Amino acid sequence: NMSPERIFGHLQSVLKQEMIPSEESALWLLARAADGSMRDALSLTDQAIAYGASEISERDVSEMLGTIDHKLIETLVQALMEEDPKMLLAVIDQFAEHAPDFDAALADLLTFLHRIAVAQALPEAVDNNFGDRTEILSLAKQLAPEDIQLFYQLALVGRKDLIYASSPRSGFEMVMLRMLAFKPQGVVDIPSKSLEREPSSPHI
């Protein structure tokens, strides 16, 4: 079994020698899809070259593999962080263009949130198997740990309830909007000054 990082490096080297244009994010998708096998990675890369007319883009590879665009997951979390419903729904629109598996999208979101939580607890333990270690460490500093825990729990419950929604997309949207609605607002400041007692009214 070879790590995605090692497969990514080899694919990058081979494609450079062959002078085939490729996006790094697309190579990470191929490296993970190979599941530890360099032979499978090279076979998938050949398919990607044919699929993309002699160049390898993340969009083409995502379509070919039927996987979720990893950048869209990152943008979803960014929209939650900025508390921006317009941005959130725009990203879901982008998802819907490719008739995605919304259950798989929630699974990918859970993986992403877990890696942010790991980064917050122990930054050096974060792997680079998705080629996004820098982004994960950055988000870990910008998001409150309680936000991440809440988002993770809501995504977990939402994934179980997805089958009961009127449509997979509406169920997914509700999970994301619920994250916005219940986002913790931070710890309320405790007054440093003790409350003074009001003078009691004179008895009549």
C-alpha positions, 0 to 999 in steps of 0.5 A: 500500500502506497500513501496518496502523497507518494502516488501524487508525487509520482503522477506529478513527475510522470505527467511533467515528463510527458508534458501533459497539463494537470491540476494538482487537485485532480492528481490528489483525487486520482491518488486517493481513488487508487487506494494505495495501488500505483498501478491503479493510479496510472490506469486511472490517470490514462483514463483521465487523460482520455476523458479530458482530451489530453489534459487533467482537470479537477472537474473532469476527474471528479465527473469521471470518478463520480466524486465530490469536488473537494474544493466545494466542501471547503467552500461550504465550511467557509460559508458557515464560518462567514455566516453567509447563507447566500454563499452557502446556497450558491455552493449547493447549487454548484453541487446540484449541477453534477447530480451528486450523491448528497449522502456522500457529500455529507460523508466528505464534510464529516471527514473534513470537519474531523480533520479540522478538529484534529488540527485544533487538538494536535496540528502535527497529526494532520495528514496531507492525504487530500493535499489541503493540509495548509487550508485545514490548519488555517481553518482550525485557527479561524473556527471555534472548536465548539463550532466544529463539534456542533457542525460535526454532530449536525452533519452526523444526525442529518446524514441519518435523516437524509432518507426521510427528506422530500428530496436528497438536495432539500435534506442536505440544504436543511442540514447546512441551514441548521448549522447556520441557525444553531451556530454558537455565538461564543461565551457570554462575557461574565460581568467583572463587577458585582451587581449592586443591590437596589435600595429596598422600597420603604414599607408603608 
